[in-house]
Amino acid sequence: MKVTFYILVFYCFVSCSEKKSNASTLSYGLEKTFLKDKNTTNPLIKGIWKSIGNGYYLEARQDSILLYSYTTNFCYKEKNDYIEGLLHSQSQFALRGDTLGIYLTDFGDKTQTLQTKKDFIKVDRLPENTIDFSKLTTLSPQKLFKLYIETLQENYAFSKRRGLDWKSLFNGYKDSLTHTNEALFNTMGKIATLTKDQHTKKVISESGKTLQYRITPSAEVVKEAFKKQSEIKNLNEYFGLFFETNYKNISDSLLHGNGIKVLNDKLEWGDLTKHIGYINIHSFTGFLNREHTRKQQIDSLNVHMQKIINTFQDKEAIVIDISFNFGGYDATALTIASYFTDATVFSHKSQVYDNGMFYDEDDVFIFPANSLTFKKPVYVLMTDISRSAAESFAVMMGVLPNVKLVGTNTLGTLSSMLGKSIGDFYTTYSNQRLVDESDQFFEVYGVEPDIKLQVFKKENIFQSHKTSVRDLIQIIEETH
């Protein structure tokens, strides 16, 4: 969803046996990683720290905090201005024994509850083979391809579930590499496509060219519909018309032209009927312009959610539609979910892949909003377009007793995107899984609905979503 170069989102967790204690002790004293008023790194974290999972080192110097990537045979300075910027501007940490837990984003008093931390252990020094970024870019395509495969092998969490053998892939492609960066770029793109993973999807060049896996079930349905017509000749134009028509159907037909669009049109709400409210969430990010902080975006979201929930208090049910939601940030998902419970509820355990094993860094809880909440029936409509944070939202909402998930399975790409430099290229990897109370996780197969409802149909691809919402209205009216 972003093509910003070198972005990393940190995710982390704690074991199931600690759920109760975590829910009541999210109050570790937090310290700033960098003291801006003194222009110095917090002395408590000076030194070298090795991440648990993610394949990173942090070097906390007197005047700066630097990020490195490593695999078994490589260690190099990362080109990641975004993360290093957060480490110097708003990230905070908690020290628990010898473990450093970093929270990248400042959410004020919700810093610990709207994100998962990234854990590090202190070590004596960086590996002896550590090189700077400029040296990394001079390595041969063959060496960089070895680095790419090692990074996948040690960080990609779903090799077995995807049926991938990294040794075989390395041997199968290494001899076809020429001595050009273009050959390396294309070969890494082929490997990324083989994962069939939308989050291990990006191999991005300095010019912004991207190779990635793009196929989804709904996209295939749209393609089939495209082939059966002759008026529109260009597939991309047809896809554009598909989204444009469905968005228009929501505003003009389902909400009868009376819907209210807010937050950069990322959220639209109104009445489906006199007794059923409707919230369409187009995205879990982009509520304000780029110059605003993540906290300001969440604060703005809370203002609008309070108004929506207050307005809907007399409704018998609410439909929340994430059918066209491509994701965003889990902090947004947790914030919205908080308006549909009056008690703290365990949602899931987040685990990071650590070279063959999974490490529990945090349990994720839904804490009730500080204002009025809606505890009557809620129906979340989802499809395989629903991905990333939209799927996390489905997991969160699905644990609430007043919520039913409706539609089809989500896409199955819930993991955060671990960002790594491979020479001049930027690559992403799925290295996290969300595990529910029954130890089930949702990567690859997606979150299953409680009520199955086919949302996109090739026979009527431009109207089937609207029809599905009306079918859901009928289900709600018959149930309540």
C-alpha positions in Angstrom: 0.0 0.0 0.0 3.0 2.3 0.3 5.9 2.5 -2.1 8.0 4.5 0.5 11.5 3.2 0.3 12.7 1.1 3.2 9.8 0.8 5.6 9.5 -1.6 8.5 6.6 -2.3 10.8 7.6 -3.9 14.1 5.3 -6.5 15.7 5.8 -8.5 18.9 4.2 -10.7 21.7 4.1 -12.7 25.0 2.9 -16.3 25.7 -0.7 -17.4 26.4 0.1 -18.2 30.0 0.8 -14.5 30.6 -2.5 -13.1 29.1 -4.0 -12.1 32.4 -0.9 -10.4 33.8 -0.3 -8.6 30.5 -3.8 -7.2 30.4 -3.3 -5.6 33.8 0.3 -4.5 33.6 0.5 -2.6 30.4 2.1 0.2 32.4 5.9 -0.3 32.2 7.6 3.0 32.7 8.4 4.1 29.1 11.5 6.0 28.2 12.3 7.9 25.0 14.9 6.1 22.8 16.4 9.5 21.8 16.4 12.6 24.0 15.8 15.4 21.5 16.2 18.2 24.0 19.8 17.0 24.7 20.4 15.7 21.1 21.6 12.4 22.5 20.6 8.7 22.7 19.1 7.7 26.0 22.1 6.4 28.0 20.0 3.4 29.2 20.2 1.8 25.8 23.7 2.7 24.6 25.4 -0.3 23.1 24.5 -3.1 20.6 21.2 -4.8 20.6 20.2 -7.9 18.6 16.5 -8.4 17.7 14.6 -11.5 18.5 13.3 -12.3 15.0 13.4 -9.8 12.2 17.1 -10.2 11.6 18.2 -6.7 13.0 20.9 -5.1 15.1 20.5 -1.7 16.7 23.7 0.3 17.4 22.8 3.0 20.0 25.7 5.5 19.8 26.1 8.7 21.8 24.4 10.8 19.1 22.4 8.4 16.9 20.7 5.0 16.6 21.6 2.9 13.6 19.8 -0.1 12.1 21.6 -3.1 10.6 20.3 -6.3 8.9 21.9 -9.7 9.3 21.7 -13.3 8.1 24.0 -16.2 8.8 26.7 -15.0 6.4 25.9 -11.3 6.1 25.6 -8.2 8.2 25.2 -4.7 6.8 24.0 -1.2 7.5 20.4 -0.8 6.5 19.1 2.1 4.3 16.0 2.8 6.4 15.5 6.5 7.0 11.9 5.9 8.0 12.6 3.6 11.0 15.8 5.4 12.0 13.6 8.6 11.9 11.1 7.1 14.3 13.9 5.9 16.6 15.2 9.5 16.8 11.8 11.2 17.0 9.0 9.3 18.8 9.8 5.7 19.7 9.9 4.6 23.3 11.1 1.6 25.1 10.7 -0.6 28.2 13.6 -2.5 29.8 12.5 -5.8 31.3 15.6 -7.5 32.7 18.0 -8.0 29.7 15.3 -7.4 27.1 14.7 -4.1 25.4 11.2 -3.7 24.1 10.8 -0.9 21.6 7.5 0.8 20.7 8.1 2.7 17.4 5.1 5.0 17.4 4.1 7.5 20.1 0.3 7.1 20.8 0.5 9.0 24.1 -1.2 7.0 26.9 -2.1 4.2 24.4 1.5 3.7 23.1 1.6 0.2 24.6 -2.0 -0.9 23.8 -2.2 0.1 20.1 0.9 -1.6 18.9 3.2 -4.5 19.6 6.8 -4.0 20.7 10.0 -5.2 19.1 12.2 -7.1 21.4 16.1 -6.9 21.5 18.8 -8.6 23.6 22.0 -6.8 24.4 25.2 -8.2 22.8 28.9 -7.2 23.0 29.5 -6.1 19.4 28.3 -6.2 15.8 29.5 -9.2 13.8 33.1 -8.9 12.4 31.8 -9.1 8.8 29.6 -6.1 9.2 29.7 -3.7 6.1 28.2 -0.3 5.4 25.4 0.1 2.9 27.6 1.5 0.1 29.8 -1.7 0.3 26.6 -3.8 0.2 25.6 -2.2 -3.2 29.0 -3.3 -4.7 28.5 -7.0 -4.0 28.0 -9.2 -7.1 24.5 -10.2 -8.1 25.5 -13.8 -7.2 26.3 -12.8 -3.6 23.2 -10.6 -3.3 21.1 -13.5 -4.5 22.6 -15.6 -1.8 21.8 -12.9 0.7 18.2 -12.8 -0.6 17.7 -16.5 -0.3 19.2 -16.5 3.2 16.9 -13.6 4.2 13.9 -15.6 3.0 15.1 -18.8 4.7 15.7 -17.1 8.1 12.8 -14.7 8.1 9.9 -16.0 5.9 7.5 -17.7 8.3 5.3 -19.8 5.9 7.7 -21.9 3.8 6.0 -25.1 4.7 2.5 -23.8 4.3 3.4 -22.3 0.9 5.4 -25.5 -0.1 8.7 -23.7 -0.7 12.2 -25.2 -0.6 14.8 -22.4 -0.5 17.8 -24.6 -1.1 16.1 -26.0 -4.3 15.1 -22.5 -5.4 18.7 -21.2 -4.9 20.2 -24.1 -6.9 17.6 -23.7 -9.6 18.2 -20.0 -10.2 21.8 -19.3 -9.3 23.3 -20.4 -12.6 20.9 -18.3 -14.6 22.1 -15.1 -13.0 24.2 -12.8 -15.2 26.4 -10.1 -13.8 23.8 -7.4 -14.0 21.5 -5.9 -11.4 18.6 -6.3 -13.9 19.0 -10.0 -13.9 19.1 -10.1 -10.1 16.0 -7.9 -9.9 14.1 -10.2 -12.3 15.2 -13.3 -10.5 14.2 -12.0 -7.1 10.8 -11.0 -8.6 10.3 -14.6 -9.8 11.0 -15.9 -6.4 8.6 -13.4 -4.8 5.9 -14.4 -7.2 6.4 -18.1 -6.3 5.5 -17.4 -2.7 2.0 -16.4 -3.8 2.1 -14.0 -0.9 0.9 -10.4 -1.2 3.2 -9.3 1.7 6.3 -11.1 0.5 5.3 -9.4 -2.7 7.6 -6.5 -3.3 11.0 -6.3 -5.0 11.4 -2.6 -5.6 14.1 -0.9 -7.7 15.5 2.5 -7.0 13.4 3.9 -9.8 10.2 2.5 -8.1 9.6 -0.4 -10.5 8.0 -3.2 -8.5 7.8 -6.9 -9.1 5.1 -8.7 -7.0 2.5 -11.4 -6.8 -0.9 -9.9 -7.6 -3.4 -12.7 -8.2 -6.5 -12.9 -5.9 -9.7 -14.9 -6.2 -11.8 -11.7 -6.7 -9.4 -10.4 -9.3 -9.8 -13.6 -11.3 -13.6 -13.2 -11.1 -13.3 -9.6 -12.5 -11.0 -10.9 -15.2 -13.6 -13.5 -16.2 -16.3 -10.9 -16.4 -13.9 -8.7 -18.5 -13.4 -11.5 -21.0 -17.2 -11.9 -21.4 -17.7 -8.3 -22.6 -16.3 -6.3 -25.5 -17.1 -2.6 -24.7 -14.0 -2.0 -22.5 -10.8 -3.1 -24.2 -8.3 -2.5 -21.3 -8.3 -4.7 -18.3 -6.9 -2.0 -15.9 -9.6 0.3 -17.1 -12.2 -2.4 -16.3 -10.7 -2.9 -12.8 -11.0 0.8 -12.3 -14.6 0.8 -13.3 -15.3 -2.1 -11.0 -14.1 -0.2 -7.9 -15.6 3.1 -9.1 -19.0 1.5 -9.6 -19.1 -0.4 -6.3 -18.0 2.7 -4.4 -20.8 4.7 -6.1 -23.3 1.9 -5.3 -22.5 2.3 -1.6 -23.0 6.0 -1.6 -25.9 6.3 -4.0 -27.9 3.1 -3.5 -27.1 1.5 -0.2 -27.0 4.8 1.7 -29.5 6.5 -0.6 -27.3 9.5 -1.2 -27.3 10.4 2.5 -24.1 8.8 3.6 -21.4 10.9 5.4 -17.8 10.6 4.1 -15.0 11.6 6.6 -11.3 11.1 7.1 -10.2 11.7 3.5 -13.1 9.6 2.3 -11.6 6.6 4.0 -14.8 6.1 6.1 -18.4 6.5 5.0 -21.4 5.9 7.2 -25.1 6.2 7.3 -28.4 4.3 7.5 -29.1 1.1 5.5 -32.6 1.0 7.0 -34.3 2.8 9.9 -33.0 0.1 12.2 -29.6 -0.9 10.7 -26.5 1.4 10.6 -23.7 1.0 8.1 -20.0 1.9 8.3 -17.8 1.3 5.2 -14.1 1.4 6.0 -12.2 1.9 2.7 -8.8 1.8 4.5 -7.1 1.6 7.9 -4.7 4.4 7.0 -4.6 7.8 5.2 -7.2 9.6 7.4 -5.2 12.8 7.4 -2.5 14.3 5.1 1.1 12.9 5.4 2.4 15.7 7.6 0.2 14.5 10.5 1.5 11.9 13.0 0.0 8.5 13.5 -1.4 9.7 16.8 -3.1 12.6 15.2 -4.8 10.3 12.8 -6.0 8.0 15.6 -7.2 11.1 17.6 -9.2 12.2 14.5 -10.6 8.7 14.0 -11.8 8.7 17.7 -13.7 12.0 17.2 -15.6 10.5 14.2 -16.2 7.1 15.8 -17.7 8.7 18.9 -20.1 10.6 16.7 -21.0 7.5 14.7 -21.6 5.3 17.8 -23.6 8.1 19.5 -25.8 8.4 16.4 -26.3 4.6 16.1 -27.3 4.0 19.7 -31.0 3.5 18.6 -30.1 1.0 15.9 -30.8 -2.7 16.3 -27.6 -3.7 14.4 -24.6 -2.3 12.5 -23.0 -3.5 9.4 -19.2 -2.8 9.1 -18.1 -3.3 5.5 -14.4 -4.0 4.8 -15.1 -5.6 1.4 -12.8 -3.2 -0.4 -10.2 -2.6 2.3 -6.6 -3.1 1.4 -5.3 -2.7 5.0 -3.3 -0.1 6.8 -2.3 -0.1 10.5 -3.4 -2.4 13.4 -3.7 0.6 15.7 -6.6 1.8 13.5 -8.2 -1.7 13.7 -7.9 -1.8 17.5 -9.3 1.7 17.8 -12.4 0.9 15.8 -12.9 -2.5 17.6 -12.8 -0.7 20.9 -16.2 0.8 20.2 -17.9 -2.5 20.2 -17.1 -3.9 23.6 -17.5 -2.8 27.2 -14.9 -5.2 28.6 -11.2 -5.9 27.9 -11.0 -8.9 25.5 -8.1 -11.0 24.4 -7.8 -10.9 20.6 -4.7 -12.9 19.6 -1.1 -13.6 20.3 1.4 -12.1 17.8 4.5 -14.2 17.0 7.6 -13.3 15.0 9.5 -15.9 13.0 13.1 -16.4 14.3 15.0 -18.7 11.9 12.9 -21.8 12.3 11.0 -21.0 15.5 8.2 -18.6 16.6 8.8 -16.1 19.4 5.9 -14.7 21.5 6.4 -11.0 22.0 2.9 -9.7 22.9 -0.7 -10.6 23.5 -3.1 -8.2 21.8 -6.1 -7.0 23.7 -9.1 -5.0 22.7 -9.7 -2.3 25.4 -13.1 -0.6 25.5 -13.3 2.9 24.2 -13.4 5.6 26.9 -16.8 6.8 25.5 -20.1 5.2 24.6 -19.8 1.8 23.0 -22.2 -0.3 20.8 -22.9 -3.8 22.3 -25.8 -4.8 20.1 -25.3 -7.1 17.1 -22.6 -6.1 14.6 -21.9 -7.8 11.2 -18.6 -7.4 9.5 -18.8 -8.0 5.8 -15.4 -9.1 4.3 -14.0 -10.6 1.1 -10.6 -11.7 -0.2 -9.9 -8.0 -1.1 -9.9 -7.6 2.7 -6.2 -8.0 3.5 -3.4 -7.1 6.0 -4.8 -4.9 8.8 -8.4 -5.5 7.5 -7.8 -9.1 8.3 -6.4 -8.3 11.7 -9.6 -6.3 12.2 -11.6 -9.3 11.3 -9.7 -11.4 13.9 -10.3 -8.7 16.5 -14.0 -8.3 15.8 -14.5 -12.0 15.5 -13.7 -12.6 19.2 -16.4 -10.2 20.4 -19.6 -11.9 21.5 -21.9 -9.5 19.7 -20.1 -9.8 16.3 -20.6 -12.1 13.3 -18.2 -12.2 10.4 -20.0 -12.4 7.0 -18.9 -13.0 3.4 -15.9 -15.0 2.2 -12.4 -15.8 3.5 -10.1 -12.8 3.7 -6.9 -13.0 1.6 -4.6 -14.6 4.1 -1.8 -12.0 4.4 -2.1 -10.8 8.0 1.7 -10.6 8.6 3.4 -7.3 8.8 5.9 -6.6 6.0 9.5 -7.0 7.2 11.6 -4.7 5.0 15.2 -5.5 3.9 17.7 -4.0 1.6 19.3 -6.4 -1.0 21.9 -4.2 -2.6 20.1 -1.3 -4.3 16.7 -3.1 -4.0 14.1 -3.1 -1.3 12.3 -6.3 -0.5 9.5 -7.4 1.9 8.8 -10.6 3.8 6.0 -12.1 5.9 7.5 -13.0 9.2 4.7 -12.7 11.7 1.6 -14.7 12.5 -1.5 -13.9 14.6 -2.5 -16.9 16.8 -6.0 -17.1 18.4 -6.9 -18.7 21.7 -7.2 -22.1 20.1 -3.7 -21.8 18.6 -5.1 -21.3 15.1 -3.4 -18.8 12.7 -4.8 -17.4 9.5 -2.0 -16.8 7.1 -2.5 -18.3 3.6 -6.1 -19.4 4.2 -7.5 -16.2 5.6 -10.1 -15.5 8.3 -13.2 -17.6 7.8 -16.7 -16.0 8.0 -19.4 -17.2 10.5 -22.0 -16.6 7.8 -20.9 -17.5 4.2 -22.1 -15.0 1.6 -20.7 -14.8 -2.0 -20.0 -11.1 -2.5 -18.5 -10.9 -6.0 -20.2 -12.8 -8.8 -18.9 -12.7 -12.4 -22.5 -12.7 -13.7 -23.1 -9.3 -12.2 -19.7 -8.1 -11.1 -20.7 -4.4 -10.8 -23.8 -5.0 -8.7 -23.2 -8.2 -6.7 -21.7 -6.4 -3.7 -24.7 -4.1 -3.4 -26.9 -7.2 -3.7 -24.9 -9.0 -1.0 -25.4 -6.1 1.4 -29.1 -6.2 0.8 -29.0 -10.0 1.3 -27.3 -9.3 4.6 -30.0 -6.8 5.6 -32.6 -9.5 5.1 -30.6 -12.0 7.2 -30.4 -9.4 10.0 -34.1 -8.6 9.9 -35.0 -12.2 10.0 -32.6 -12.9 12.9 -33.6 -9.9 15.0 
